[in-house]
């Protein structure tokens, strides 16, 4: 009750984030809890933040193909909720294949327009020597052993798409969708049920790229800059399923918050930050130590700014869509200042340009520090 | 049992079509019945043929937006099954909106590439004086009074997309999908469940246009020729949702039979043929008399050649896809003789080029002549 009162005193729009390290166990959702569904092409620290956050009710964790095939992402998600002692939260299977894009189409596109730096589940090898490892290439239904250990629990029998539709009807105007992978599931939900987007509270997504620049001076940052330095409008989540992203960004959401590649260039999962995280909570330490360093904190920014919008240091209102023409710009981010948009149903979004990185890192440490609920 | 034995003696692939006029009532589905789901942007004689055919089990009638909005099509379908005394067959609501195409996008396309002859639910008026009436233009959720009377029954609560997925799992390898409207529902089904197409027995569809020519010498035929004479590869079902059609035609069906515009130019719902139909069975007479003459028998060909493949007088094996590029050719039919296809997952189809029209007309009359089952 104390925590609830504090949360209300600070205003209804976000919880008392960062003030509860070592406090009560997570997962004690109250009636006032903020409801969220995460849809991602895997599972990472971002999901743990949401699971650990006070007064947040993670209704479900949906998984879609992207960085890895859906089934591999589902295994990561199951293991992730097991580690967090949150097997009460269902893991839901989303789409295996993008709407129109495919591995074959991507091969043909590359032969016309040049190699993509990152292709997710379709990646066979880096073009240049790269510090990051290449995930093993395999068929859609193959699930390799996971570094963090294989899960013993199972995914829900319910489709991720149908689950999301069901939940926005059950809690109209209350469910935030945080999408940090390709938008195939959300596009299917919107076309199956035209009221889907309008019944959600908001969409918060990681995707798109506006004009990022390399901020950090290290090998990983320089190598990740390959993704945007000659293609500033290209970003993997949009590029993997451009048609889905265009459908979703033109749907009538009440509110959209976009976390593009831009703010992520000031962030990095460094060995030092991983060490801080491992030291924060023995429950996560093993799994954290097995994480590969170097990655920008793409999805973590999306989760963190939803938990605490005050982490946003600069944002901009823009209309956004995705180029779905199969040409050199396939999947590129399209954006317009208000007044310039073509009025093809594209929506105005809050586009996050920069975040307070030290404060965000501390908030991440604080959330991971919280005691896990009892049980597995 | 007699009918069943006859059906088996004639071979398992089709029923004793055309030999049972005035015979036993329809709707006595046996275990050996051929299972079919129709997905259409309305309801017409084609559905009645399937409902009246012996040894055919119509599992459900799905409705998608196209010629009219989904909800108006659903009303026609409900009324159609009421007239046929087949309210045992569920009517299922499909997609309201195409995947990416929209009325706004169509307006912009027309301003770049010229006017479409027919735009279905988005049609406001014919460009030229036209014998066919223009359906009233209205919002997606408006259902005008129907000429054949308004239905008193209701659609199923189950989504058409989920129903189709459920049925191909329930009867693997046994369910034919006859699609005679835009393919939005089928595309959603395939992306929700990648095993959907492979679990069906086959896809039979009306859509696409190869190189049709005007065959009949009358005003209606000349006016319908406007649709293809300067755009031989354009056909409404593909053009309303090109992306969906491309997804569906590149899915791994066991078998695809295509009924494009081409064979339809030799057919017409003339006043004389309507008179024959009205005389065939008093149960259908009122509704038949209210039908507007002049239309080619697009969907009826698809139903008829599935019921009796011997009606096909010429067909060709071709690989087929749909142009989903937003340019002058958006929605156009793409086809290749075997060996020329690009291998982008497009499938080989049996493309129907001509049918035996007098024999088909007689078969239609015979089927409508059959006694209706008792009951409403």
Interface residues (C-beta under 8 A of the other chain):
Chain A: X95 X96 X97 X99 X100 X102 X104 X105 X108 X159 X161 X162 X184 X187 X188 X191 X192 X194 X243 X246 X247 X324 X325 X326 X343 X344 X345
Chain B: X95 X96 X97 X99 X100 X102 X104 X105 X108 X159 X161 X162 X184 X187 X188 X191 X192 X194 X243 X246 X247 X324 X325 X326 X343 X344 X345
